[in-house]
Amino acid sequence: MSATTLRASYTFSAPVLQRFNAVVPHGERSRVMEELMKQALAAREAELERVAEAFMSDPAFAACRDDEKLWDATVADGLDSLS
């Protein structure tokens, strides 16, 4: 296992895992699971991007965006380093 890979443990229902192991050859299982994870991540990230775009373009959220700009002005005010 190279430094850019990690070993993980997930729980699957027995019938699904048994079918997967029967259909997907031993040397291909990690690659197939990685591709499935990438697809799931892409779908979830696309949904988050869609929600963010709706927030940034919907006139109903204009007041929220204006409030955000006010808070952004405080990012470099140095108050976060006070104890």
Backbone bond lengths (Angstrom), bond angles and torsions (degrees), N, CA, C in turn:
res aa  C-N    CA-C-N  psi(-1)  N-CA   C-N-CA  omega(-1)  CA-C   N-CA-C  phi
1 M - - - 1.457 - - 1.530 107.71 -
2 S 1.329 117.01 126.34 1.462 120.28 -178.21 1.528 110.62 -80.15
3 A 1.329 115.15 170.80 1.465 120.46 -178.33 1.527 111.74 -67.69
4 T 1.325 117.59 -15.86 1.464 120.00 -178.95 1.520 112.42 -96.40
5 T 1.315 117.45 9.10 1.459 120.53 176.40 1.515 110.07 -120.47
6 L 1.306 115.34 156.50 1.461 122.37 177.06 1.510 108.97 -129.84
7 R 1.282 117.05 149.11 1.459 121.95 173.96 1.527 106.63 -96.35
8 A 1.337 116.60 137.47 1.456 121.05 -177.91 1.523 109.70 -132.39
9 S 1.305 115.15 158.48 1.460 120.85 177.18 1.521 108.24 -126.91
10 Y 1.331 116.73 124.06 1.457 122.88 178.68 1.520 108.44 -127.50
11 T 1.305 116.76 156.07 1.453 121.71 179.48 1.526 109.12 -106.40
12 F 1.336 115.96 128.59 1.458 122.94 178.37 1.517 108.26 -124.22
13 S 1.316 116.17 157.42 1.464 118.20 174.03 1.525 108.13 -66.38
14 A 1.306 116.04 144.81 1.464 121.16 -175.73 1.529 112.80 -56.91
15 P 1.333 118.98 -46.07 1.467 117.78 -178.58 1.535 113.31 -62.01
16 V 1.314 116.76 -39.60 1.462 119.87 -179.47 1.523 110.23 -66.76
17 L 1.314 117.19 -46.48 1.459 120.34 -179.43 1.527 111.40 -65.10
18 Q 1.306 117.08 -38.20 1.469 120.27 178.44 1.525 110.68 -64.74
19 R 1.315 117.12 -42.05 1.471 120.71 177.40 1.520 110.51 -64.64
20 F 1.336 116.30 -44.25 1.471 120.88 179.09 1.524 110.01 -58.59
21 N 1.325 116.67 -49.26 1.467 120.82 -179.25 1.525 111.81 -63.81
22 A 1.325 117.73 -31.33 1.458 121.04 179.43 1.533 112.06 -74.27
23 V 1.329 115.93 -31.55 1.465 120.15 -174.26 1.527 112.58 -95.08
24 V 1.320 117.48 -37.84 1.468 121.49 -175.88 1.526 108.56 -97.64
25 P 1.330 116.94 121.24 1.466 119.95 -179.52 1.529 112.11 -60.43
26 H 1.324 115.31 150.68 1.473 122.83 -176.58 1.533 112.33 -49.21
27 G 1.300 118.65 -46.12 1.469 121.08 -176.20 1.513 115.07 -73.29
28 E 1.338 117.98 -6.43 1.462 121.64 -177.13 1.524 113.45 -110.21
29 R 1.315 117.84 -9.09 1.473 120.74 -171.44 1.521 113.45 -61.41
30 S 1.317 117.63 -45.92 1.477 119.58 -179.21 1.519 110.67 -63.47
31 R 1.331 116.99 -42.35 1.467 120.44 179.92 1.528 110.51 -63.11
32 V 1.337 117.00 -42.80 1.466 120.91 179.29 1.529 109.96 -64.00
33 M 1.313 117.50 -44.98 1.473 120.26 179.49 1.527 110.62 -63.61
34 E 1.325 117.61 -39.67 1.470 120.17 178.36 1.531 110.54 -62.68
35 E 1.328 117.37 -42.07 1.467 120.10 178.29 1.522 111.26 -64.05
36 L 1.322 116.96 -40.69 1.463 120.02 177.46 1.531 111.14 -63.71
37 M 1.335 116.65 -39.72 1.469 120.34 177.35 1.526 110.53 -64.26
38 K 1.322 117.36 -41.72 1.462 120.93 178.81 1.524 110.60 -61.57
39 Q 1.333 116.80 -41.56 1.465 120.63 178.17 1.526 110.96 -63.47
40 A 1.326 116.62 -43.07 1.465 120.47 179.34 1.522 110.86 -64.59
41 L 1.334 116.13 -41.82 1.466 119.74 178.43 1.522 111.16 -63.84
42 A 1.318 116.90 -44.29 1.466 120.45 -179.70 1.525 110.77 -60.85
43 A 1.323 117.19 -41.80 1.461 120.73 179.73 1.527 111.11 -64.72
44 R 1.318 116.94 -44.59 1.471 120.00 -179.71 1.520 111.84 -68.72
45 E 1.335 116.94 -39.66 1.461 119.98 178.70 1.520 110.76 -66.76
46 A 1.336 117.26 -37.01 1.465 120.39 177.67 1.524 110.26 -63.31
47 E 1.323 117.10 -39.31 1.467 120.32 177.96 1.524 110.92 -65.28
48 L 1.329 117.49 -41.98 1.471 120.26 177.56 1.530 110.88 -63.23
49 E 1.331 116.71 -40.22 1.460 120.27 178.29 1.523 110.79 -64.92
50 R 1.342 116.56 -38.26 1.457 120.22 178.24 1.529 110.96 -63.73
51 V 1.316 116.72 -42.80 1.463 120.94 178.63 1.525 110.34 -64.88
52 A 1.316 116.93 -43.35 1.468 120.15 179.10 1.523 111.23 -63.11
53 E 1.326 116.93 -42.22 1.467 120.42 178.53 1.520 110.87 -63.96
54 A 1.330 117.07 -39.90 1.463 120.12 177.79 1.523 110.29 -62.90
55 F 1.334 116.91 -42.02 1.460 120.95 178.46 1.529 110.83 -62.62
56 M 1.335 115.91 -43.86 1.458 120.05 -175.39 1.528 113.39 -73.95
57 S 1.329 117.72 -18.06 1.465 119.32 -176.56 1.526 113.91 -114.27
58 D 1.311 118.99 -12.72 1.462 121.61 -177.47 1.526 109.79 -79.21
59 P 1.331 117.18 123.36 1.468 120.19 179.63 1.533 113.41 -58.48
60 A 1.326 117.07 -25.11 1.460 119.96 -179.11 1.526 112.07 -65.54
61 F 1.325 117.24 -19.99 1.456 121.11 -178.76 1.532 112.73 -102.93
62 A 1.317 117.53 13.03 1.471 121.30 -177.92 1.529 111.47 -58.19
63 A 1.315 117.24 -42.20 1.467 120.29 -179.54 1.532 110.60 -63.87
64 C 1.309 117.54 -38.54 1.476 120.93 177.61 1.523 110.50 -63.88
65 R 1.325 116.65 -42.71 1.466 119.57 179.35 1.530 110.62 -64.92
66 D 1.330 116.91 -37.49 1.467 120.16 177.19 1.527 110.62 -64.49
67 D 1.332 117.40 -40.58 1.469 121.30 176.85 1.524 110.58 -62.85
68 E 1.314 116.46 -39.54 1.462 120.23 179.41 1.527 110.56 -60.28
69 K 1.319 116.91 -40.88 1.468 120.65 178.96 1.530 111.03 -62.02
70 L 1.329 116.64 -36.88 1.464 119.58 177.93 1.520 111.09 -64.81
71 W 1.349 117.36 -41.22 1.459 121.00 178.77 1.522 111.28 -69.16
72 D 1.337 117.20 -36.10 1.461 120.73 178.95 1.526 111.37 -57.80
73 A 1.323 116.67 -31.16 1.461 120.56 -179.66 1.520 111.81 -65.96
74 T 1.322 118.10 -18.87 1.466 121.10 -177.85 1.532 113.13 -92.10
75 V 1.328 118.31 -2.89 1.460 121.51 -174.72 1.532 111.95 -57.96
76 A 1.301 117.19 -41.95 1.474 120.21 -176.28 1.536 112.42 -104.31
77 D 1.325 117.86 27.05 1.457 119.20 -177.10 1.528 113.52 -81.57
78 G 1.333 117.57 -6.85 1.463 121.15 177.04 1.504 114.87 82.25
79 L 1.317 118.50 -1.72 1.465 119.91 -177.11 1.513 113.44 -72.75
80 D 1.317 118.10 -20.07 1.460 119.55 -178.77 1.521 112.20 -70.49
81 S 1.333 118.15 -16.83 1.458 120.70 -179.00 1.530 112.56 -93.49
82 L 1.342 117.14 0.34 1.458 120.43 177.80 1.510 110.54 -77.34
83 S 1.315 117.96 144.38 1.469 119.78 177.75 1.488 110.69 -104.75
